[in-house]
Amino acid sequence: MKLIFDLTKTQPIGDSKFHGGGKYGEIVFKALIKKSSNIIAYYNSVKWLNPIIKEACLKYNILMLDSAVLTLKDAAKEHNAIIYSPIIEKDISIIGDEITYIATIHGLRVLEMPFDKYKVAYKETKLSLPYHFYYQWKAKREFISERKRYRKAFSQNNLHFVTVSQHSKGSLLSFIPSLKEKQLQVFYSPSTIESTFTTTVEKNRGKYYLLVSGNRWIKNSIRALKAFDNIFSERPNFEGKVIVTGIKQPKILQKHIKNYSRFEFLDYVDESKLSSLYRDAYLFVYPSLNEGFGYPPLEAMSGGTPVIASAIASIPEVCGDAALYFNPLIISEIKMRILQMESEELREEFIKKAIYRTRLIRKKQDDDLENIVHHLISFIKK
């Protein structure tokens, strides 16, 4: 039997060329094709596909099927194959109930955090109060729809699932009462860190604080920016600036701050530049409102950068005692942690913890990458 790997889920989603689920899928795919020759790659020829994946397919003589020619369901039928997707299909009904389908669920953001009062603030145009209530109503509808979707998915015997943290497993068991633990496997997301661990932090950009994915409301950058802006206003001698990545329209966030010159907004940055930004930052701030796993804090820690982060979802599970935590809904608490981490003694303590933690989690990630590969291969052999 063959396994069709749905690479379309690793390709661009909306404006995001790279995304966490895509990285995850690429890593699992590369590991899987080294262990089994019974893999078929399913992709969209119209969209960008990472050249590394194309090269891997050529190297291991992997058959590539274009989604413009065959639907995923038809491809599975034609090749007598099962399907694996690194991101669960939005409409699970397109798979039907005859084909074995395995998918990774990275998190349940829509169920865990359907709405936040700042959500509409990330829109390009200012929205009136009725629109605010509209988006709140829409979020509630989406919550109900997603809950039904997941409950239906877990009722089908041909569907099997993997998730990426114990937090996400607990979330699924909580929202889907009919779910049994044996239906769900937990394997940590594989490491995205390619370089060796660094114990020194370079200072070639001056002192700066880093936030990423600033355009996404779930990453909660506005509250963090307000915390910094308050500090800059209250403490004129406070040194450093704030760099925020993922910003196409800076004016959307600038309207929430007063000290414009202390903030630098960057559009999409490639992985090499992002790695450098992580490494050189004085502090990485991660105020995310929800994570199924959460790559960014680990990527920052691997370069020896101290981290302050939200004390919610999977973040404490992944970061352990190597991050200083705050309530992401309370601006004053984010502000407290920023000021706490100005202590050189405390920073040195968290830099050491960061290096140790990334090594510990890396071992778990490497082991679980092997485990998910063997798990998928076991379906081929059935």
ROSEKOL-429073 format. One line per 10 residues: number of its first residue (from 1); their letters; for each residue x, y negated, z negated of C-alpha. Coordinates in nm, 4 decimals, padded with zeros to 6 digits. Example, Ala and Ser with C-alpha at 12.3 -4.5 7.8 and 13.67 -1.06 7.14 Angstrom:
<pts>
1> AS> 01.2300 00.4500 -00.7800 ~ 01.3670 00.1060 -00.7140 $
</pts>
This chain:
<pts>
1> MKLIFDLTKT> 00.0000 00.0000 00.0000 ~ 00.1080 -00.3596 00.0688 ~ 00.0815 -00.6717 -00.1432 ~ -00.0095 -01.0022 00.0211 ~ 00.1523 -01.2911 -00.1616 ~ -00.0544 -01.6078 -00.1199 ~ 00.2154 -01.8661 -00.0483 ~ -00.0442 -02.1306 00.0433 ~ -00.0628 -02.1988 -00.3314 ~ 00.3056 -02.2981 -00.3274 $
11> QPIGDSKFHG> 00.2511 -02.5520 -00.0487 ~ 00.1590 -02.9217 -00.1016 ~ -00.1562 -02.9984 -00.2988 ~ -00.2970 -03.3422 -00.2181 ~ -00.0120 -03.5931 -00.2436 ~ 00.2089 -03.3560 -00.4423 ~ 00.4747 -03.1901 -00.2287 ~ 00.6143 -03.0134 -00.5342 ~ 00.4021 -02.9011 -00.8289 ~ 00.4462 -02.6686 -01.1249 $
21> GGKYGEIVFK> 00.2300 -02.3898 -00.9852 ~ 00.4178 -02.4103 -00.6559 ~ 00.7569 -02.3805 -00.8240 ~ 00.6277 -02.0867 -01.0231 ~ 00.5038 -01.9098 -00.7089 ~ 00.8284 -01.9593 -00.5197 ~ 01.0357 -01.8129 -00.8029 ~ 00.8090 -01.5092 -00.8470 ~ 00.8024 -01.4524 -00.4693 ~ 01.1837 -01.4582 -00.4372 $
31> ALIKKSSNII> 01.2197 -01.2153 -00.7282 ~ 00.9473 -00.9843 -00.5947 ~ 01.0839 -00.9432 -00.2416 ~ 01.4176 -00.8354 -00.3865 ~ 01.2453 -00.5444 -00.5598 ~ 00.9902 -00.4300 -00.3016 ~ 00.9728 -00.4115 00.0784 ~ 00.5930 -00.3850 00.0709 ~ 00.5305 -00.7597 00.0535 ~ 00.3494 -00.9752 00.3117 $
41> AYYNSVKWLN> 00.3754 -01.3564 00.3008 ~ 00.0541 -01.5506 00.3629 ~ 00.1049 -01.9213 00.4363 ~ -00.0375 -02.2272 00.6132 ~ 00.1681 -02.3155 00.9237 ~ 00.0289 -02.6699 00.9288 ~ 00.1655 -02.7594 00.5850 ~ 00.5241 -02.7931 00.4643 ~ 00.6742 -02.4688 00.3365 ~ 00.9955 -02.4767 00.1374 $
51> PIIKEACLKY> 01.2816 -02.3815 00.3772 ~ 01.4251 -02.1620 00.1018 ~ 01.1130 -01.9459 00.1213 ~ 01.1350 -01.9250 00.5007 ~ 01.4983 -01.8182 00.4740 ~ 01.4112 -01.5553 00.2134 ~ 01.1414 -01.4115 00.4407 ~ 01.3893 -01.3842 00.7265 ~ 01.6595 -01.2326 00.5069 ~ 01.4315 -00.9611 00.3667 $
61> NILMLDSAVL> 01.2352 -00.9084 00.6895 ~ 00.9049 -01.0148 00.5343 ~ 00.5996 -01.0235 00.7602 ~ 00.4457 -01.3731 00.7602 ~ 00.0740 -01.4243 00.8258 ~ -00.0700 -01.7652 00.9150 ~ -00.3865 -01.8729 00.7328 ~ -00.4960 -02.0466 01.0549 ~ -00.5229 -01.7046 01.2193 ~ -00.6582 -01.4827 00.9401 $
71> TLKDAAKEHN> -00.8502 -01.5486 00.6200 ~ -00.6944 -01.4065 00.3055 ~ -00.9718 -01.1488 00.2780 ~ -00.9382 -01.0395 00.6421 ~ -00.5605 -01.0162 00.6091 ~ -00.5985 -00.7841 00.3103 ~ -00.8452 -00.5624 00.4960 ~ -00.6356 -00.5459 00.8131 ~ -00.3185 -00.4506 00.6271 ~ -00.4816 -00.2337 00.3550 $
81> AIIYSPIIEK> -00.3330 -00.4666 00.0963 ~ -00.3948 -00.6088 -00.2463 ~ -00.3593 -00.9825 -00.3051 ~ -00.1530 -01.1801 -00.5533 ~ -00.1929 -01.5550 -00.5931 ~ 00.0328 -01.7690 -00.8160 ~ -00.2657 -02.0021 -00.8689 ~ -00.6167 -01.8642 -00.9058 ~ -00.8451 -01.9183 -00.6074 ~ -01.0890 -02.2072 -00.6516 $
91> DISIIGDEIT> -01.3762 -02.0060 -00.5071 ~ -01.3235 -01.6497 -00.6214 ~ -01.6218 -01.5295 -00.4153 ~ -01.4145 -01.5512 -00.0924 ~ -01.2214 -01.2441 -00.2109 ~ -01.5312 -01.0305 -00.2571 ~ -01.5528 -00.7353 -00.4927 ~ -01.3715 -00.4668 -00.2925 ~ -01.0150 -00.5995 -00.2696 ~ -00.7830 -00.5859 -00.5698 $
101> YIATIHGLRV> -00.6960 -00.9450 -00.6527 ~ -00.4355 -01.0517 -00.9079 ~ -00.3911 -01.4166 -00.9991 ~ -00.2015 -01.6302 -01.2466 ~ -00.4018 -01.8737 -01.4568 ~ -00.1664 -02.1495 -01.5696 ~ -00.4109 -02.3187 -01.8010 ~ -00.7686 -02.4293 -01.8530 ~ -00.7317 -02.8070 -01.8356 ~ -01.0870 -02.8644 -01.7097 $
111> LEMPFDKYKV> -01.2250 -02.6728 -02.0082 ~ -00.9763 -02.7840 -02.2738 ~ -00.9491 -03.1523 -02.1740 ~ -01.2256 -03.2427 -01.9260 ~ -01.2169 -03.6172 -01.9909 ~ -01.0259 -03.8985 -02.1576 ~ -01.1273 -04.2616 -02.2012 ~ -00.8245 -04.3725 -01.9964 ~ -00.9003 -04.1403 -01.7058 ~ -01.0655 -04.4092 -01.4922 $
121> AYKETKLSLP> -00.7763 -04.6493 -01.5632 ~ -00.5616 -04.4546 -01.3159 ~ -00.7884 -04.5516 -01.0251 ~ -00.6607 -04.8075 -00.7751 ~ -00.9587 -05.0377 -00.8234 ~ -01.1066 -05.1534 -01.1511 ~ -01.4264 -04.9641 -01.2232 ~ -01.7314 -05.1036 -01.3978 ~ -01.8833 -04.9457 -01.7083 ~ -02.1465 -04.7489 -01.5082 $
131> YHFYYQWKAK> -01.8651 -04.5825 -01.3126 ~ -01.6969 -04.4907 -01.6399 ~ -02.0125 -04.3085 -01.7502 ~ -02.0410 -04.1530 -01.4046 ~ -01.6930 -03.9997 -01.4307 ~ -01.7716 -03.8788 -01.7813 ~ -02.0909 -03.7153 -01.6531 ~ -01.8968 -03.5683 -01.3609 ~ -01.6393 -03.4210 -01.6009 ~ -01.9148 -03.2520 -01.8018 $
141> REFISERKRY> -02.0614 -03.1035 -01.4833 ~ -01.7177 -02.9800 -01.3802 ~ -01.6703 -02.8261 -01.7253 ~ -01.9949 -02.6285 -01.6913 ~ -01.9094 -02.5215 -01.3359 ~ -01.5556 -02.4075 -01.4266 ~ -01.6758 -02.2157 -01.7300 ~ -01.9259 -02.0278 -01.5128 ~ -01.6565 -01.9622 -01.2521 ~ -01.4148 -01.8075 -01.5012 $
151> RKAFSQNNLH> -01.6836 -01.6042 -01.6742 ~ -01.7959 -01.4647 -01.3399 ~ -01.4367 -01.3878 -01.2366 ~ -01.3685 -01.1860 -01.5493 ~ -01.6839 -00.9836 -01.4978 ~ -01.5536 -00.8364 -01.1696 ~ -01.3585 -00.5121 -01.1999 ~ -01.1398 -00.5832 -00.8943 ~ -00.9901 -00.8957 -01.0498 ~ -00.6809 -00.8963 -01.2723 $
161> FVTVSQHSKG> -00.5127 -01.1906 -01.4389 ~ -00.1827 -01.3151 -01.5720 ~ -00.1300 -01.6250 -01.7829 ~ 00.1835 -01.8139 -01.8815 ~ 00.1689 -01.8729 -02.2564 ~ 00.0109 -01.7398 -02.5718 ~ -00.1730 -02.0711 -02.5935 ~ -00.3390 -02.0130 -02.2563 ~ -00.4280 -01.6581 -02.3559 ~ -00.5956 -01.7889 -02.6710 $
171> SLLSFIPSLK> -00.7768 -02.0523 -02.4670 ~ -00.9130 -01.7920 -02.2244 ~ -01.0283 -01.5665 -02.5089 ~ -01.1968 -01.8675 -02.6681 ~ -01.3849 -01.9914 -02.3610 ~ -01.4714 -01.6474 -02.2237 ~ -01.6198 -01.4373 -02.5065 ~ -01.6603 -01.1308 -02.2832 ~ -01.2881 -01.1230 -02.2030 ~ -01.0910 -00.8365 -02.3516 $
181> EKQLQVFYSP> -00.7230 -00.8787 -02.4347 ~ -00.6233 -00.5843 -02.2133 ~ -00.7602 -00.7694 -01.9073 ~ -00.4975 -01.0384 -01.9446 ~ -00.1184 -01.0168 -01.9326 ~ 00.1060 -01.2920 -02.0707 ~ 00.4377 -01.3634 -01.9004 ~ 00.6138 -01.6954 -01.9622 ~ 00.6603 -01.9181 -01.6585 ~ 01.0025 -01.8501 -01.5038 $
191> STIESTFTTT> 01.2786 -02.1031 -01.5507 ~ 01.3065 -02.3865 -01.2974 ~ 01.6498 -02.4872 -01.4254 ~ 01.9182 -02.4035 -01.1721 ~ 02.2222 -02.5749 -01.3189 ~ 02.4237 -02.4648 -01.6201 ~ 02.3425 -02.6109 -01.9564 ~ 02.4983 -02.9474 -02.0333 ~ 02.6065 -03.0642 -02.3755 ~ 02.6901 -03.4247 -02.2890 $
201> VEKNRGKYYL> 02.4661 -03.7011 -02.1605 ~ 02.6022 -03.9391 -01.8968 ~ 02.5159 -04.3087 -01.9214 ~ 02.5628 -04.4353 -01.5658 ~ 02.2207 -04.6054 -01.5500 ~ 02.2276 -04.7804 -01.8837 ~ 01.9914 -04.6990 -02.1650 ~ 01.6500 -04.5872 -02.0451 ~ 01.3520 -04.3785 -02.1543 ~ 01.1902 -04.1412 -01.9070 $
211> LVSGNRWIKN> 00.8316 -04.0417 -01.8303 ~ 00.7264 -03.8242 -01.5355 ~ 00.4104 -03.7758 -01.3256 ~ 00.2871 -04.1178 -01.4317 ~ 00.0074 -04.1220 -01.1743 ~ -00.1812 -03.8299 -01.3329 ~ -00.4216 -03.9182 -01.6134 ~ -00.3681 -03.5842 -01.7854 ~ -00.0013 -03.6790 -01.8378 ~ -00.1223 -03.9747 -02.0457 $
221> SIRALKAFDN> 00.1438 -04.2262 -01.9410 ~ -00.0693 -04.5350 -02.0159 ~ -00.0701 -04.4717 -02.3906 ~ 00.3064 -04.4193 -02.3881 ~ 00.3594 -04.7386 -02.1840 ~ 00.1470 -04.9326 -02.4321 ~ 00.3573 -04.7942 -02.7176 ~ 00.6776 -04.9118 -02.5486 ~ 00.5245 -05.2457 -02.4535 ~ 00.4300 -05.3093 -02.8162 $
231> IFSERPNFEG> 00.7861 -05.2330 -02.9227 ~ 00.9312 -05.4692 -02.6602 ~ 00.6989 -05.7500 -02.7744 ~ 00.7561 -05.6980 -03.1451 ~ 01.1296 -05.6254 -03.1329 ~ 01.3054 -05.8558 -02.8830 ~ 01.6437 -05.6961 -02.9611 ~ 01.5226 -05.3444 -02.8795 ~ 01.7465 -05.2279 -02.5943 ~ 01.6669 -05.0230 -02.2872 $
241> KVIVTGIKQP> 01.4025 -04.9927 -02.0192 ~ 01.1386 -04.7352 -01.9285 ~ 01.1514 -04.5380 -01.6025 ~ 00.8301 -04.3723 -01.4834 ~ 00.8255 -04.1356 -01.1845 ~ 00.5384 -04.0378 -00.9556 ~ 00.4001 -04.3894 -00.9089 ~ 00.2823 -04.4984 -00.5640 ~ 00.0906 -04.8055 -00.6862 ~ 00.2771 -04.9685 -00.9802 $
251> KILQKHIKNY> 00.0066 -05.2337 -01.0223 ~ -00.2302 -04.9648 -01.1543 ~ -00.0113 -04.9227 -01.4623 ~ 00.1337 -05.2733 -01.4763 ~ -00.2052 -05.4171 -01.5730 ~ -00.1703 -05.2377 -01.9085 ~ 00.1641 -05.3963 -02.0027 ~ 00.3074 -05.7448 -02.0588 ~ 00.6829 -05.6919 -02.0407 ~ 00.7002 -05.6024 -01.6692 $
261> SRFEFLDYVD> 01.0770 -05.6419 -01.6390 ~ 01.1336 -05.3617 -01.8924 ~ 00.9599 -05.1003 -01.6766 ~ 01.0757 -04.9383 -01.3527 ~ 00.8201 -04.7429 -01.1504 ~ 00.9495 -04.4866 -00.9021 ~ 00.7561 -04.2993 -00.6343 ~ 00.8170 -03.9292 -00.5734 ~ 01.1794 -03.8321 -00.6475 ~ 01.3399 -03.5125 -00.5213 $
271> ESKLSSLYRD> 01.4490 -03.2384 -00.7582 ~ 01.8146 -03.3420 -00.7511 ~ 01.7393 -03.7004 -00.8522 ~ 01.4861 -03.5890 -01.1118 ~ 01.7462 -03.3595 -01.2663 ~ 01.9842 -03.6550 -01.2875 ~ 01.7139 -03.8729 -01.4433 ~ 01.6451 -03.6086 -01.7061 ~ 02.0133 -03.5693 -01.7863 ~ 02.0954 -03.9388 -01.8208 $
281> AYLFVYPSLN> 01.7866 -04.0470 -02.0152 ~ 01.8278 -04.1701 -02.3712 ~ 01.4967 -04.0066 -02.4565 ~ 01.2349 -03.8060 -02.2678 ~ 00.8758 -03.8883 -02.3625 ~ 00.6054 -03.6323 -02.2831 ~ 00.2597 -03.7522 -02.3941 ~ 00.0661 -03.4920 -02.1924 ~ -00.2931 -03.4235 -02.2965 ~ -00.2882 -03.0618 -02.1801 $
291> EGFGYPPLEA> -00.0396 -02.7972 -02.0632 ~ -00.0674 -02.4294 -01.9818 ~ 00.3112 -02.4015 -02.0161 ~ 00.4887 -02.7309 -01.9469 ~ 00.8181 -02.7392 -01.7541 ~ 00.9312 -03.1040 -01.8019 ~ 01.0379 -03.0925 -02.1696 ~ 01.2522 -02.7846 -02.1065 ~ 01.4053 -02.9448 -01.7973 ~ 01.4944 -03.2522 -02.0034 $
301> MSGGTPVIAS> 01.6290 -03.0459 -02.2941 ~ 01.8509 -02.8403 -02.0646 ~ 02.0493 -03.1546 -01.9864 ~ 02.0975 -03.2367 -02.3538 ~ 01.8265 -03.5029 -02.3682 ~ 01.6206 -03.5334 -02.6881 ~ 01.2422 -03.5051 -02.6490 ~ 00.9366 -03.6477 -02.8186 ~ 00.6152 -03.4791 -02.7105 ~ 00.2471 -03.4136 -02.7704 $
311> AIASIPEVCG> 00.1681 -03.1744 -03.0517 ~ -00.1036 -02.9981 -02.8534 ~ -00.1733 -02.7058 -02.6194 ~ 00.1330 -02.4966 -02.5240 ~ 00.3902 -02.7691 -02.5876 ~ 00.4794 -02.6738 -02.9485 ~ 00.4899 -02.3057 -02.8469 ~ 00.7457 -02.3799 -02.5756 ~ 00.9480 -02.6546 -02.7437 ~ 00.9467 -02.5096 -03.0956 $
321> DAALYFNPLI> 01.1398 -02.7226 -03.3463 ~ 01.3446 -02.8871 -03.0694 ~ 01.1002 -03.1750 -03.0103 ~ 00.9663 -03.4499 -03.2336 ~ 00.5865 -03.4411 -03.2045 ~ 00.3057 -03.6964 -03.2006 ~ -00.0697 -03.7111 -03.1554 ~ -00.0996 -03.8151 -02.7861 ~ -00.4283 -03.9992 -02.8491 ~ -00.2765 -04.2376 -03.1042 $
331> ISEIKMRILQ> -00.0566 -04.5091 -02.9503 ~ 00.0871 -04.6128 -03.2869 ~ 00.2065 -04.2573 -03.3503 ~ 00.3867 -04.2427 -03.0133 ~ 00.5463 -04.5730 -03.1096 ~ 00.6595 -04.4296 -03.4463 ~ 00.8366 -04.1362 -03.2821 ~ 01.0136 -04.3614 -03.0288 ~ 01.1486 -04.5725 -03.3142 ~ 01.2425 -04.2661 -03.5192 $
341> MESEELREEF> 01.4540 -04.1329 -03.2342 ~ 01.6633 -04.4524 -03.2332 ~ 01.8580 -04.2949 -03.5182 ~ 02.1817 -04.1572 -03.3716 ~ 02.1965 -03.8950 -03.6461 ~ 01.8465 -03.7710 -03.5625 ~ 01.9196 -03.7784 -03.1878 ~ 02.2294 -03.5648 -03.2335 ~ 02.0273 -03.3168 -03.4369 ~ 01.7627 -03.2876 -03.1630 $
351> IKKAIYRTRL> 02.0201 -03.2664 -02.8844 ~ 02.1688 -02.9601 -03.0551 ~ 01.8226 -02.8129 -03.1085 ~ 01.7365 -02.8790 -02.7436 ~ 02.0348 -02.6865 -02.6104 ~ 01.9663 -02.3919 -02.8409 ~ 01.5945 -02.3888 -02.7590 ~ 01.6432 -02.3928 -02.3829 ~ 01.8783 -02.0954 -02.4067 ~ 01.6307 -01.9063 -02.6238 $
361> IRKKQDDDLE> 01.3347 -01.9758 -02.3939 ~ 01.5462 -01.9063 -02.0835 ~ 01.6078 -01.5522 -02.2099 ~ 01.2329 -01.5019 -02.2598 ~ 01.1587 -01.6495 -01.9146 ~ 01.4123 -01.4261 -01.7413 ~ 01.2778 -01.1165 -01.9153 ~ 00.9200 -01.2077 -01.8269 ~ 01.0096 -01.2726 -01.4632 ~ 01.1256 -00.9122 -01.4473 $
371> NIVHHLISFI> 00.8100 -00.8053 -01.6287 ~ 00.5681 -00.9783 -01.3890 ~ 00.7529 -00.8353 -01.0887 ~ 00.7204 -00.4824 -01.2299 ~ 00.3570 -00.5549 -01.3149 ~ 00.2782 -00.6534 -00.9549 ~ 00.4703 -00.3593 -00.8108 ~ 00.2698 -00.1245 -01.0332 ~ -00.0457 -00.2246 -00.8412 ~ 00.1214 -00.1370 -00.5098 $
381> KK> 00.2016 00.2099 -00.6394 ~ -00.1523 00.2832 -00.7616 $
</pts>
